[in-house]
C-alpha cells in the first residue's frame, strides 16, 4: 500500500531516538514535500509516521550492523518508496 510520504513541514526531518551513548551512528531521513497540512488527515499522518519510523529503524540497523552509509540510505528509501 503506497502512502503519501510527502508531508510538507510536518516531517521536515526525523532523527533516530537513540542517543549517542546507545549508538555511535545517527540516521536522518526527510519525509518529503508536496502535501499541505490541510490535506493531511489524522489517518494519513499516523500511517506516514509509521512508515517513516520503519524506514529509520531499518536504515539505522544497517549502520549498527556495520553496513555502509550508502546501503543504509538505500534501505531507508526502499521502505519509503514501497
Residue pairs with C-beta under 8 A, 6 or more apart in sequence:
2 82
3 44
3 47
3 48
3 51
4 34
4 35
4 44
4 48
5 11
5 31
5 32
5 48
5 51
5 52
5 80
6 31
6 32
6 33
6 34
6 35
7 31
7 32
7 33
7 35
7 40
7 45
7 48
8 32
8 33
8 34
8 35
8 36
8 37
9 37
10 31
10 37
10 40
10 45
11 30
11 31
11 32
11 48
11 49
11 52
12 30
12 31
13 28
13 29
13 30
13 31
14 28
14 29
14 31
14 52
14 53
14 56
15 26
15 27
15 28
16 23
16 26
16 27
16 28
16 56
16 60
18 26
18 60
20 26
23 60
23 64
25 60
25 63
25 64
27 56
27 59
27 60
27 63
27 72
27 76
29 52
29 55
29 56
29 59
29 76
29 80
31 48
31 52
35 44
40 48
51 79
51 80
52 80
54 79
55 75
55 76
55 77
55 79
55 80
56 76
58 75
58 76
58 79
59 72
59 73
59 75
59 76
59 79
60 72
62 68
62 71
62 72
62 75
63 69
63 72
67 75
